[in-house]
Amino acid sequence: AADAALQELAGRHTIGVTQVVTAGPEGDVTYHLQVGDGAATFGPGAAYPEDVKMEQTWETAVGVATGTLNAQEAFI
């Protein structure tokens, strides 16, 4: 992790987050955020171990990413 505070947190905590976006222009896409061992990584495929999994449609993902849809409202 480039940021010292994030690197310090990643050294003390671990989490794997998987996000699945369905019905997109390229079909369903799965990617992950993995935090632990002093690093945070982001890449294709599911997290391992997977602690959290989110799934939403392409329309919802784009709305949240662009700010036209409130993330809290989208996932409740």
C-alpha positions as a printed Julia matrix, in Angstrom:
76×3 Matrix{Float64}:
   0.0     0.0     0.0
   1.37    3.4    -0.97
  -0.21    5.29    1.94
   1.57    4.67    5.27
  -1.66    4.69    7.3
  -3.31    2.17    4.96
  -0.21   -0.01    5.03
  -0.21    0.03    8.84
  -3.91   -0.91    8.96
  -3.41   -3.67    6.38
  -0.72   -5.09    8.64
  -3.18   -5.46   11.52
  -6.41   -6.32    9.7
  -7.47   -8.68    6.93
 -10.54   -8.69    4.7
 -11.5   -10.06    1.32
 -14.27   -8.3    -0.58
 -15.75   -9.71   -3.8
 -17.91   -7.61   -6.11
 -19.97   -9.18   -8.88
 -21.5    -6.92  -11.53
 -24.18   -8.64  -13.59
 -25.78   -7.9   -16.96
 -22.99   -5.6   -18.16
 -21.84   -5.01  -21.73
 -19.23   -7.78  -21.31
 -21.51  -10.09  -19.3
 -21.02  -10.75  -15.61
 -17.73   -9.5   -14.12
 -16.2   -10.47  -10.77
 -13.36   -8.63   -9.07
 -11.98   -8.3    -5.56
 -10.24   -6.18   -2.94
  -7.89   -8.08   -0.64
  -6.36   -6.43    2.44
  -3.79   -8.1     4.68
  -0.09   -8.74    5.28
   0.6    -5.01    5.0
  -0.88   -4.65    1.51
  -4.13   -3.88   -0.29
  -4.64   -5.41   -3.74
  -7.39   -5.18   -6.32
  -7.9    -7.54   -9.22
 -10.08   -9.9   -11.24
 -11.88  -12.86   -9.72
 -13.22  -13.58   -6.25
 -11.4   -12.71   -3.03
  -9.81  -15.55   -1.09
 -10.71  -15.81    1.62
 -13.98  -14.07    0.87
 -15.4   -12.21    3.86
 -17.89  -10.01    2.02
 -19.63  -10.51   -1.32
 -21.65   -7.82   -3.08
 -23.65   -8.37   -6.24
 -25.44   -5.75   -8.29
 -26.52   -5.1   -11.84
 -24.43   -3.05  -14.25
 -27.02   -0.27  -14.03
 -26.71   -0.08  -10.24
 -22.89   -0.3   -10.3
 -22.62    2.55  -12.82
 -25.07    4.67  -10.83
 -23.09    4.21   -7.61
 -19.74    4.78   -9.35
 -20.89    8.0   -11.03
 -22.76    9.34   -8.0
 -26.2     9.34   -9.62
 -27.3     6.63   -7.17
 -26.65    6.77   -3.42
 -24.64    3.68   -2.38
 -26.47    3.26    0.94
 -29.86    3.34   -0.79
 -28.7     0.97   -3.52
 -27.58   -1.74   -1.11
 -30.39   -1.6     1.44
